[in-house]
Amino acid sequence: MKPLTHAQTQELLQLAADGLLQPGQRAQLDAHLAGCPECAAYASELDSLQQLITSSLHERWGQPDMPADAGRRLQEQALRTRPGAGIGKLWLLLLALPLAALLAWQLLAPTPLTPSAPTETQPASPSATVAPPTATPSPIPSATATAPFAPTLFAVPAQTTNCREGNSSQFDIVDTLYTDERYEPLGRGRDELWLQFRGPVSGVRCWAYVGNLSVLLNDDEVQLPDVPESILPYLAYPATPTIPPTPEPTATPVPQCSDGLDNDGDGYIDMQDRECSDPTDNNEAN
Amino acid sequence: MDAQTLARCKAGDPQAIESLVLEHKDRLFRFCLSILDDPADAEDATQESFIAALKALKNYRQESSFQTWLFSIALNTCRGQLRQRTRRARLAAASQPLHRQQAESSNPERAAIAHEHSHAMWQAISRLDEKHRLPVILRYYHELSTQEIAEVLGINLGTVHSRLSIARQHLGAELRQANRPKRAAR
């Protein structure tokens, strides 16, 4: 097995600190540490640093329990809360949206629409043009009719996030979404991994990875797959850009005796230098 | 938290909800305290986060532990509180660290050398930016694994490791820097 370098050993020590060391790496690391005082000192320093971080944070906050009165208040409020009430709101929203849309359509479009399908084959029935999907006319709740509420959907980046032309790092960055700002997504990919936005600076449509974003529906955090498609549509990703092959370096070096330079610093260039036998000679010095 | 208790909570069983609160309230309070560094704010954030979690309980798919899921909700609540705090009192917040420092330096115990190092380390941690400070707090105060940190912060495992490594290098360098002039003076 190839011996570890100091840099590799120190990276393994960092991995070990995070509990990410592979089983085989432990033996390799121990073997190197046994014979390397420099890395052993690094390991010891890292150990002390971690102990100091831990003790410092514990000294700062201790291990306090929630104060008893606050705990009681929490218990009481928790018992008054109906688990899953957030989802209940979502279902209400799902019901309210189509009803509100239907009502708005009826109010704003009083003239019957002409069917786009061939009219000759269908009996002319004016009532059929705006018929609801079911024959039973259900009364629309007046609250929904008077105050249809529009859902608000925002994404909040937990860190500064690149907004790219498409759904991978192969696409160019066209804008940036900043930490803790609210951005309104325009759509999402079928894999629920990328959201499309209008770039806040460039104004162009761009995609950001959802791993860095919190999705808030009416100010409640939700998982992206739980957001109904009626609120956030699925959009197609742009085609992955083809990366042009890196041009091969032109490996035709110009001989020193024809490169226009004083390579040996004697004040004579190329064939002026007596050491050059001909323009293909690659040594100006002798 | 076992699946059966969670199922009972989802069904609204008061006993199950009570045991859920009892089991998690103190850890959640400590989590909020470690983000907000203020016990009163932490109480509010704990309450708000727990109620938000109960309301969203049907969204919890048990892909991560309940505690991790709860922490990720609380992190969002705490971030909201921090934003409000910044907006409300920029000037007051600016004078607070000075006030706190004065109060601490008047405590004779703080003068002890062990305290001094620990205090210097806290100062260095509090100066880290959020993306490096949070993994440090989650790892060394809450003793979460890197996988759990990744789930709470919604980032991948490699990013957690890289942020922790950078934070440790930074903290080590700051500490060496802080110790240098004192040694020369002695």
Interface residues (C-beta under 8 A of the other chain):
Chain A: Q14 L15 A17 D18 G19 L20 E45 L46 L49 Q50 L52 I53 T54 S55 S56 L57 H58 E59 R60 W61 Q63 P64 D65 M66 P67 A70 G71 R73 L74 Q75 Q77 A78 L79 T81 R82 P83 G84 A85 G86 I87 A158 Q159 T179 D180 G211 N212 S214 D220 E221 V222 Q223 D226
Chain B: C9 K10 A11 G12 P14 I17 E18 L20 V21 L22 K25 D26 L28 F29 R30 L33 S34 D37 P39 E43 T46 Q47 F50 I51 A52 L54 K55 A56 L57 K58 N59 I73 N76 R79 R83 H115 H117 S118 H119 M121 W122 I125 E130 K131 V136 I137 R139 Y140 Y141 S145 T146 L153 G154 I155 N156 L157 V160 H161 L164 S165 R168 L171 G172 L175
